[in-house]
Each structure stands twice: as C-alpha cells, then as structure tokens.
C-alpha cells in the first residue's frame, strides 16, 4: 500500500476500528427527514465518538468548518433518485483529483454486482481504483448485490421484507471479494447470517469490512445486536446514517455504538447508554 493511502487510512481507523456517519443521502433522496441542515448534524457529530463522516464534495465544502477532528470520506457517485427505476445507473459525479485537492481522507463509490449494469459498475470501480492508487487515496466501495436495491432504498416491494428474504451471506461474500479484487481498500456492505458465516465473509474479503446501517431498524436493540455480531465476526467498523441522525438524541446512540465498536462491549451492556 502506498504511503498516501497508509497515512490517510490512519485517520479513518485511528482507533483500529471506525464509526463513519453517512450524510450523503440527499443526492439519492433529495429531501430526507433528519438531514434538513447537514451542518447542524456535523456539528453535533464532531462532539461525539464518531470517527468520520461521508458526504458529497459539495456538502463537505459547506460543513468543513464544523468538522472538528472528524475524518472525511467523499462520495464520488450518484444515480437517479429513488423515485426512478434504474438505480443501478450509478455514475461518477466528480474526479479523484478533486477529492484529493479537497483534503479528503478517502473516496467512496457504489458497486452493484450481479445486475444488468454489473459490467459498467465493475469497470467504474476499476478505473476509479487506478486513479486512487495514483494519488494515494483510499477507496471505500459500497459493495451490494443488485437484487438488494429495492430493500436498500426502501422502494416498492420492500415493505415488510427482512434482509434475509433478499440476500444471503454467500451473496455478500461474492460482492465483497469482487470489489476487493478490483481495487477497493475497504468494503461497505451488509451484515447477514450468523457470526460464523460472516467471519467467512470477512476473511474472504481480504480488505477491511465496514458494516452499513441500511434502512432504519425497528428497534435500537436490534441495531446494536447487529453491530455486536459484526464486530465479533471481524468487521472493522460501521457506516451508519438514518439510524443515527434520525434519532432525537444521536449522541446517546453514538455512545452506545462506540462502546461496542471501540470498547468491545456487548449490545446489552451498550444499551444502558441509551437511557
């Protein structure tokens, strides 16, 4: 790994694992409750145990003076909005050079595998990875089976379905390894299955896995249990959005998450921080 990537990843994983809060949802959703004022959200996060935020370059420029010590992950792509059909058509909206010039610690892109645009997605990943290698910029890839799109964006047909109805640990094992082979330095993807099953996913990926939060869970206890299981399986952190900034008091949930991710506590013990 190049020196540039090593030094930047040191900020993202400054405590060995990382809690990343994504606030890039506006480029897909337009309006979404909880992100009306991104700067206000970032100001609150900067006072918590969060390690980094992920946002579009435009949003990063607007919240830069509120970041404090937070590392920055720049979202480099976007697709049509959730109201349209072809969510797989996720294309680049900026360049690696722009992200580096901003001083970001990492870049992030989507890669849907196994769908009608899989070859386009994988080519995009390969080309961005090549540029990231050139500039010494770590690349986080949101690696998803294409069949999970409706569930992921809570679109038509997703209501009432559980993640296990849509994908399997094998699906995550495949997409994680494909994206690692094409140049990802870290993978953002779902936790699914048992701890033992997911440990195989982690080992097969060959790069760190950050478990995504996905749609807002029914209960916080359910979410904390997912995070506990993922850490036990060897994941290197989480990337969470709605489950944090749609809370009345995001700081309490971040404290509970930090207890699991950074202190190795269980979900039951971490729950006490929610009171």
PERAQUI-V841809 format. One record per residue. N is the residue number from 1. RES is the residue in one letter. BURIAL is + if it has 24 or more other C-alpha atoms within 12 Angstrom, else -. Layout:
BEGIN
N;RES;BURIAL
N;RES;BURIAL
END
This chain:
BEGIN
1;X;-
2;X;-
3;X;-
4;X;-
5;X;+
6;X;-
7;X;-
8;X;+
9;X;+
10;X;-
11;X;+
12;X;+
13;X;+
14;X;+
15;X;-
16;X;-
17;X;+
18;X;+
19;X;+
20;X;+
21;X;+
22;X;+
23;X;+
24;X;+
25;X;+
26;X;+
27;X;+
28;X;+
29;X;-
30;X;-
31;X;-
32;X;-
33;X;-
34;X;+
35;X;+
36;X;-
37;X;-
38;X;+
39;X;+
40;X;-
41;X;+
42;X;+
43;X;+
44;X;+
45;X;+
46;X;+
47;X;-
48;X;+
49;X;+
50;X;+
51;X;+
52;X;+
53;X;+
54;X;+
55;X;+
56;X;+
57;X;+
58;X;+
59;X;+
60;X;+
61;X;-
62;X;-
63;X;+
64;X;+
65;X;-
66;X;+
67;X;+
68;X;-
69;X;-
70;X;+
71;X;+
72;X;+
73;X;+
74;X;+
75;X;+
76;X;+
77;X;+
78;X;+
79;X;+
80;X;-
81;X;-
82;X;+
83;X;-
84;X;-
85;X;-
86;X;-
87;X;+
88;X;+
89;X;+
90;X;+
91;X;+
92;X;+
93;X;+
94;X;-
95;X;+
96;X;+
97;X;-
98;X;+
99;X;+
100;X;+
101;X;-
102;X;+
103;X;+
104;X;+
105;X;+
106;X;+
107;X;+
108;X;+
109;X;+
110;X;+
111;X;+
112;X;+
113;X;+
114;X;+
115;X;-
116;X;-
117;X;-
118;X;+
119;X;-
120;X;-
121;X;+
122;X;+
123;X;+
124;X;+
125;X;+
126;X;+
127;X;-
128;X;+
129;X;+
130;X;-
131;X;+
132;X;+
133;X;+
134;X;-
135;X;+
136;X;+
137;X;+
138;X;+
139;X;+
140;X;+
141;X;+
142;X;+
143;X;+
144;X;+
145;X;+
146;X;+
147;X;+
148;X;+
149;X;+
150;X;+
151;X;+
152;X;+
153;X;+
154;X;-
155;X;-
156;X;-
157;X;-
158;X;-
159;X;-
160;X;-
161;X;-
162;X;-
163;X;+
164;X;-
165;X;-
166;X;+
167;X;+
168;X;+
169;X;+
170;X;+
171;X;+
172;X;+
173;X;+
174;X;+
175;X;+
176;X;+
177;X;+
178;X;+
179;X;+
180;X;+
181;X;+
182;X;+
183;X;+
184;X;+
185;X;+
186;X;+
187;X;+
188;X;+
189;X;+
190;X;+
191;X;+
192;X;+
193;X;+
194;X;-
195;X;-
196;X;-
197;X;+
198;X;+
199;X;+
200;X;+
201;X;+
202;X;+
203;X;-
204;X;+
205;X;+
206;X;+
207;X;+
208;X;+
209;X;+
210;X;+
211;X;+
212;X;+
213;X;+
214;X;+
215;X;+
216;X;-
217;X;+
218;X;-
219;X;-
220;X;+
221;X;+
222;X;-
223;X;+
224;X;+
225;X;+
226;X;+
227;X;+
228;X;+
229;X;+
230;X;+
231;X;+
232;X;+
233;X;+
234;X;+
235;X;+
236;X;+
237;X;+
238;X;+
239;X;+
240;X;+
241;X;+
242;X;+
243;X;+
244;X;+
245;X;+
246;X;+
247;X;-
248;X;-
249;X;-
250;X;+
251;X;+
252;X;+
253;X;+
254;X;+
255;X;+
256;X;+
257;X;+
258;X;+
259;X;+
260;X;+
261;X;+
262;X;+
263;X;-
264;X;+
265;X;+
266;X;+
267;X;+
268;X;-
269;X;-
270;X;+
271;X;+
272;X;-
273;X;+
274;X;+
275;X;-
END
